[in-house]
Amino acid sequence: MTSQDDTYFMLLSRVCLGLPYKAREAHNNRRKPPQREQQSKKTYDSLLGQMTGYRYREFVVYDGGQTYPEYLIEYKRVYVS
């Protein structure tokens, strides 16, 4: 999120992952967490994306009750030459 004067905003949140599913491939537009076992109705609590070739990990939670937005951080980028 940005404004006209190059000020940016970021939310710093506490997140409870519970039992995460460790994904090694893309799960595009998935609305529900993966099932723990083929025959079980139990699902994982979150998804942890650790894809090869990517710099950062991605954390996905499916229940808003697992998150707590704690801080709104405002910052400006400084370019040094």
N, C-alpha and C positions, 0 to 999 in steps of 0.2 A: 504494500500500500504506500503511495507517495502523494505528495502535494506539489504545488506549483514551484516552490522554492527549494527543491531537492531535499526536503525533509522526508525521512522514511519512518515507518512505524512497524513494530514487530510485537507480537504477543509472546510472552514467556509463560508457559503453562506447566503445571504439574500433571502428570499423566500416570495412571495405574495401568500397567500392561497386563497383569495377571499371567496367564499361561499363553505366551505368544507362539504363533505359527511362524517358522523361519522359512520365508519364501526365497527361492533362488531364481525364480522366473516371474515375469510380469503377471499381475492379477488385475487387469484393466477393468474398471467400473464394477468391481465386485461389491455388492450391497450387504452381504452377509459374511461372517467369518467362516473359514473352512471347517469341515467336520473333523473331529479328532480321529475317528476310525471309520471305516467304510460302513459298518452296520450300526453305528451308534448315532444317536441324535444329539450328543454333546458336541459343542463347537469350541474352538479356541477363543480366547478373550480378546486377542489382538493379532496383528500381523506385523512382522519385522522383515522388511525387505533388505536383503543383503545380496544384491546382484553383482556379478563379476563385471569389472570394468567401470563401475560407478564409484565416485569418490565418497559419497555420503550414504548412510543408511536411512531408510524410511520407516516410520512408525505409524501404523494405522489402528485406530480404535473404532469400534462400531457402536458403542454406547456412550452418549454424551455425559453420563454420570461418572465415567472414568477420567474425566478431565476437569481441571480447575485452572482457569485463566488467572494468573497471579499478578503479572505486571504488564503494563503497556509501555514499551520502550520507544522513545523518540530519538532518532539520530540523523546525522548528516554525513554524507560521504565526503572524505577529504582526499583529493587527488594530489599526490606528490610527484614531481617530475625529477 
